[in-house]
Structure formats: structure tokens, C-alpha cells
Amino acid sequence: MDLSMKTHENIEYMIEAIKSKLRMASGAAMTATAFHTDQYDDIRDVYDIVMSKERLSISEVEALAQELGRLRHKA
């Protein structure tokens, strides 16, 4: 997957990977269609943080979920 391309398909891939890694209970509410490609760089930042860590604390998961929620509401 070439994440250097700012496509909706890449956003969908990253959102699904983030939801899986964070084991988000409300993952169904976090769909890739709620995000625009204008937010690609912010989503990529969240993705990179999530994927770089082997484990995340509860506070980290909450902060990352809040950031995704903030980005989603802008959509």
C-alpha cells in the first residue's frame, strides 16, 4: 500500500488499521467515508503514531480516538 498518495482508498486503509490496532468498541461509528482527503495528513499522523507503538496506554487510546473524532466532525 502506497500511503504517499492522498486517496480515499488510503484513508479507508488507515482508518481500518487504526480501528483494529486500537480495538475500538465504537469502530463501526468510525467509517472512512466520514473523512475527506483534505484531512489526509492529519489522519496519516494518527496512523503513524498508532502503528509505531507496540502497545498504547488507555490515555493514549482515548487521546487518539478524540483526535479522530475531531477530524471526523470537520468532515
C-alpha positions as CSV (number, residue, x, y, z in Angstrom):
1,M,0.0,0.0,0.0
2,D,1.5,3.3,-1.1
3,L,0.4,5.8,1.6
4,S,2.2,8.7,-0.1
5,M,-0.9,9.0,-2.3
6,K,-3.7,11.1,-0.8
7,T,-6.6,8.9,-1.9
8,H,-9.8,8.0,-0.2
9,E,-8.7,4.3,-0.5
10,N,-5.6,5.0,1.6
11,I,-7.8,6.9,4.2
12,E,-10.0,3.8,4.4
13,Y,-7.0,1.5,4.8
14,M,-5.5,3.7,7.6
15,I,-8.8,4.1,9.4
16,E,-9.4,0.4,9.4
17,A,-5.8,-0.3,10.6
18,I,-6.2,2.3,13.4
19,K,-9.6,0.8,14.5
20,S,-8.1,-2.7,14.5
21,K,-4.9,-1.6,16.5
22,L,-6.9,0.4,19.0
23,R,-9.6,-2.3,19.3
24,M,-12.2,0.5,19.2
25,A,-15.5,-0.7,20.6
26,S,-17.2,2.1,18.6
27,G,-15.3,1.3,15.5
28,A,-18.5,0.9,13.5
29,A,-19.2,4.6,14.0
30,M,-15.8,5.5,12.7
31,T,-16.1,4.9,8.9
32,A,-13.6,6.1,6.3
33,T,-16.4,7.9,4.5
34,A,-16.6,10.4,7.4
35,F,-13.2,11.8,6.4
36,H,-12.1,13.9,3.5
37,T,-8.8,13.7,1.6
38,D,-8.2,17.3,2.9
39,Q,-7.6,15.7,6.3
40,Y,-5.2,13.1,4.8
41,D,-2.0,14.5,6.5
42,D,-3.7,14.6,10.0
43,I,-5.0,11.0,9.5
44,R,-1.6,9.9,8.4
45,D,-0.1,11.4,11.5
46,V,-2.5,9.4,13.7
47,Y,-1.9,6.3,11.7
48,D,1.9,6.7,12.0
49,I,1.7,7.1,15.8
50,V,-0.6,4.1,16.3
51,M,1.4,1.8,14.1
52,S,4.8,2.9,15.6
53,K,3.8,1.7,19.1
54,E,3.6,-1.9,20.2
55,R,1.2,-1.0,23.0
56,L,-0.9,2.0,23.8
57,S,-2.0,3.2,27.2
58,I,-5.6,3.8,27.9
59,S,-5.0,7.6,27.9
60,E,-3.2,7.3,24.5
61,V,-6.1,5.4,23.0
62,E,-8.6,8.0,24.4
63,A,-6.5,10.9,23.0
64,L,-6.2,9.3,19.6
65,A,-9.9,8.4,19.5
66,Q,-10.7,12.1,20.4
67,E,-8.4,13.3,17.6
68,L,-10.1,11.0,15.1
69,G,-13.5,12.3,16.3
70,R,-12.4,15.9,15.9
71,L,-11.3,15.2,12.4
72,R,-14.5,13.3,11.6
73,H,-16.6,16.2,12.8
74,K,-14.9,18.5,10.5
75,A,-15.8,16.3,7.6
